[in-house]
């Protein structure tokens, strides 16, 4: 039952991350409400995981990771190099993906940030003229929706984690016990 609840919370977080990415892409804003909802969903999923495993280490690593990201990125917000919503979203992601998946998230984030930078700098790679115009506008204004690669990396890391969890649960017979 704890496994199903944790997977439900992670699924809801993935849907909310998709919405955050779309909102950041269209209006360049990440709301505090969405960040707080993501934090609650991440804490809930970690709570269920901790109850299932009997260890609170994952939650502790996530808290330290979130705090470290916030402290590291706050000066960049003060210098206006990154938006406040991006800092808050990035600080919440360790709670969503768990401390053990931070390395996977970091690699995925790097890949998605490079892809985003390539698209912003080379809008001719994009198929639609209107989309190209929009990206060129973002480049002229100096605005890059950093919430999109953060959300994409978090979604992929969470999907891999959910797949691994279901794979382990299926092979160990936990799902058969629920039926």
RABEL-V996479 format. One record per pair of residues at least 6 apart in sequence whose C-alpha atoms are under 7 Angstrom apart, sorted by sequence separation. I is the first residue (numbers start at 1). J is the second residue. D is the distance in Angstrom with one decimal. If there is no record, write none. Layout:
i=(I;I)
j=(J;J)
d=(D;D)
//
This chain:
i=(23;24;50;76;77;119;126;138;169;23;77;94;124;123;20;123;46;74;123;73;120;120;70;120;69;70;69;67;13;66;66;13;66;65;9;62;63;62;9;10;9;62;113;62;112;61;6;58;109;58;109;112;6;58;6;109;108;2;105;105;2;43;105;35;39;42;104;31;35;42;30;29;39;97;86;90;97;86;93;97;28;25;24;24;25;24;21;21;21;18;17;17;14;7)
j=(29;30;56;82;83;125;132;144;175;30;84;102;132;132;30;135;59;87;136;87;135;136;87;139;90;91;91;91;38;91;92;41;94;94;41;94;95;95;44;45;45;98;149;99;149;99;45;98;149;99;150;153;48;100;49;153;153;48;153;154;52;95;157;88;92;95;157;85;89;96;85;85;95;154;146;150;157;147;154;158;145;145;145;147;148;148;147;148;151;151;151;155;155;162)
d=(6.4;5.8;5.3;5.9;5.9;6.7;6.2;6.4;5.9;6.9;6.1;6.7;6.6;5.3;6.4;6.3;6.1;6.9;6.5;6.1;5.9;7.0;6.4;6.1;7.0;5.3;5.4;6.7;6.0;4.4;5.9;6.2;5.7;6.0;5.6;4.9;7.0;5.3;7.0;6.6;5.8;5.6;5.6;4.6;5.0;4.9;4.5;6.2;6.2;5.4;6.1;6.8;5.7;6.9;6.8;5.0;5.1;5.5;5.9;6.3;6.5;6.0;5.6;6.9;5.8;4.8;6.4;6.8;6.0;4.2;4.9;6.9;6.6;6.8;6.4;6.8;6.6;5.7;6.7;5.6;5.8;5.4;5.7;5.9;6.6;6.7;5.6;4.4;5.8;6.7;5.4;7.0;5.6;6.8)
//
